[in-house]
């Protein structure tokens, strides 16, 4: 008996008499694709892909802008802006106070605002030795200025430390090219 549904052997496109399939070719947009069943329509792009690309580009642009701003700030702080401690050294060499004000008429009392302002000048220095000796010197000057009347003799122990800090600050400033002369008369 013959089988009504005989299995057909698959034919190779290279065998004579077999179906020939042309290679798929590029179809320009808007032309009919015979396999799609819809003339002139392409399938819509995935919904998330169109929104992700602008967000990704905006994110990359934002990060690049942040890096540019950080690099500019670093260059400004490191090379363009004068160091506050070095500026204080220059003011001291000119006979002014470290914070830029003209020295008073021998009044050794510091106000709290003067103390904080002068200490901040040295604290903000990027030179460790200027920062160390400058803040030590202004701290000692503050302690001496805050001694009650009649107890100025207690400052004798602080004067030795003040001399050491002053010499250290002069050396630190000289290392940066600023010579502070002491007025010994």
Order of alpha helices (4+ residues) and beta strands (2+ residues): alpha-alpha-alpha-alpha-alpha
